[in-house]
């Protein structure tokens, strides 16, 4: 019951510059991840590596987007569970993150994550490392709350179990769902705990990247793309987003294929939800954090 958007076909009909905007729509909830995957693919074809200063800014923007996705997912998930303490804490953290983010970038990452574009640290306002570390500490506190909350355990432990072997057989080898199976029991509670663990790590990663004082000589993007075949990946909020791109040296790509984490998980749903209680099925489905627009391509 959802529409096929044809992102790959749309990119084939676009120029290299136009396809950048379409790449953001691969996962509308994580547009920076889609844009960065596309930019990395072009830079691979161009034989160019970003300076460390640019790579750090890109990774900071990507990590921040993953945390934003996690916290807003957590708000909806807590609401579904009718867990008022978890909902309140998640809502406050999501609001704090939105406030910090609004005061972070002087220029949106969409304007400077372009092929071979080198930007100065002027794209960033003065960052408050103390505030980011405090946010990471609040996330760690929330993780400990989840680990000890009896109601959450009763509601989420032991249901919706996905083993690592089952996920690997389906092609799922990255993201919170896979890590919850590799490091934990692979149930709904494990997925919740892994989401918070990864979000805490990403906040610290982002704060560390932004604290580094590297600079590079600025120059604009380069859209001259030679003939070639490449594959680029980024770590999105739901797992690895990959892009296989082929160019013939013309005005745009000639082959495009996206690797989409939610699409891989969809195939597991019939077996995963079979014979589950209806109330549990809803919680199990929500715990997977599927992005249906990303899944439909």
ChimeraX attribute file (.defattr): number of C-alpha atoms within 10 A of each C-alpha:
attribute: neighborCount
match mode: 1-to-1
recipient: residues
	/A:1	3
	/A:2	8
	/A:3	9
	/A:4	10
	/A:5	14
	/A:6	11
	/A:7	20
	/A:8	18
	/A:9	14
	/A:10	14
	/A:11	23
	/A:12	16
	/A:13	14
	/A:14	17
	/A:15	14
	/A:16	20
	/A:17	15
	/A:18	13
	/A:19	20
	/A:20	22
	/A:21	17
	/A:22	19
	/A:23	25
	/A:24	21
	/A:25	20
	/A:26	26
	/A:27	26
	/A:28	16
	/A:29	20
	/A:30	21
	/A:31	19
	/A:32	26
	/A:33	31
	/A:34	28
	/A:35	24
	/A:36	27
	/A:37	26
	/A:38	31
	/A:39	20
	/A:40	24
	/A:41	22
	/A:42	30
	/A:43	21
	/A:44	18
	/A:45	21
	/A:46	18
	/A:47	11
	/A:48	12
	/A:49	13
	/A:50	16
	/A:51	15
	/A:52	13
	/A:53	20
	/A:54	23
	/A:55	14
	/A:56	20
	/A:57	23
	/A:58	21
	/A:59	20
	/A:60	21
	/A:61	22
	/A:62	25
	/A:63	26
	/A:64	22
	/A:65	20
	/A:66	25
	/A:67	22
	/A:68	22
	/A:69	19
	/A:70	22
	/A:71	22
	/A:72	16
	/A:73	20
	/A:74	24
	/A:75	19
	/A:76	15
	/A:77	20
	/A:78	21
	/A:79	15
	/A:80	13
	/A:81	17
	/A:82	11
	/A:83	13
	/A:84	11
	/A:85	11
	/A:86	20
	/A:87	19
	/A:88	14
	/A:89	17
	/A:90	25
	/A:91	18
	/A:92	13
	/A:93	21
	/A:94	22
	/A:95	15
	/A:96	15
	/A:97	19
	/A:98	13
	/A:99	11
	/A:100	16
	/A:101	15
	/A:102	12
	/A:103	13
	/A:104	17
	/A:105	17
	/A:106	13
	/A:107	12
	/A:108	13
	/A:109	18
	/A:110	15
	/A:111	9
	/A:112	19
	/A:113	24
	/A:114	22
	/A:115	26
	/A:116	23
	/A:117	17
	/A:118	21
	/A:119	20
	/A:120	16
	/A:121	19
	/A:122	11
	/A:123	16
	/A:124	16
	/A:125	13
	/A:126	14
	/A:127	16
	/A:128	14
	/A:129	15
	/A:130	10
	/A:131	14
	/A:132	19
	/A:133	17
	/A:134	13
	/A:135	20
	/A:136	22
	/A:137	15
	/A:138	16
	/A:139	23
	/A:140	17
	/A:141	14
	/A:142	19
	/A:143	18
	/A:144	14
	/A:145	15
	/A:146	18
	/A:147	15
	/A:148	10
	/A:149	11
	/A:150	10
	/A:151	12
	/A:152	19
	/A:153	14
	/A:154	11
	/A:155	15
	/A:156	20
	/A:157	16
	/A:158	14
	/A:159	21
	/A:160	23
	/A:161	18
	/A:162	19
	/A:163	17
	/A:164	21
	/A:165	14
	/A:166	13
	/A:167	19
	/A:168	12
	/A:169	9
	/A:170	14
	/A:171	12
	/A:172	21
	/A:173	18
	/A:174	19
	/A:175	19
	/A:176	25
	/A:177	28
	/A:178	24
	/A:179	20
	/A:180	25
	/A:181	21
	/A:182	17
	/A:183	11
	/A:184	16
	/A:185	19
	/A:186	24
	/A:187	21
	/A:188	28
	/A:189	25
	/A:190	23
	/A:191	26
	/A:192	23
	/A:193	19
	/A:194	23
	/A:195	26
	/A:196	24
	/A:197	18
	/A:198	19
	/A:199	23
	/A:200	22
	/A:201	16
	/A:202	21
	/A:203	24
	/A:204	20
	/A:205	16
	/A:206	22
	/A:207	22
	/A:208	15
	/A:209	20
	/A:210	23
	/A:211	13
	/A:212	12
	/A:213	8
	/A:214	14
	/A:215	15
	/A:216	14
	/A:217	9
	/A:218	12
	/A:219	11
	/A:220	12
	/A:221	14
	/A:222	14
	/A:223	18
	/A:224	14
	/A:225	21
	/A:226	15
	/A:227	13
	/A:228	15
	/A:229	17
	/A:230	15
	/A:231	19
	/A:232	20
	/A:233	19
	/A:234	20
	/A:235	18
	/A:236	26
	/A:237	28
	/A:238	24
	/A:239	21
	/A:240	19
	/A:241	25
	/A:242	22
	/A:243	22
	/A:244	17
	/A:245	20
	/A:246	21
	/A:247	21
	/A:248	14
	/A:249	14
	/A:250	13
	/A:251	15
	/A:252	21
	/A:253	24
	/A:254	18
	/A:255	15
	/A:256	17
	/A:257	16
	/A:258	22
	/A:259	19
	/A:260	23
	/A:261	25
	/A:262	22
	/A:263	18
	/A:264	14
	/A:265	18
	/A:266	15
	/A:267	11
	/A:268	14
	/A:269	14
	/A:270	9
	/A:271	9
	/A:272	16
	/A:273	17
	/A:274	9
	/A:275	9
	/A:276	14
	/A:277	10
	/A:278	10
	/A:279	10
	/A:280	16
	/A:281	18
	/A:282	14
	/A:283	19
	/A:284	23
	/A:285	16
	/A:286	16
	/A:287	22
	/A:288	20
	/A:289	20
	/A:290	17
	/A:291	18
	/A:292	16
	/A:293	18
	/A:294	22
	/A:295	19
	/A:296	17
	/A:297	20
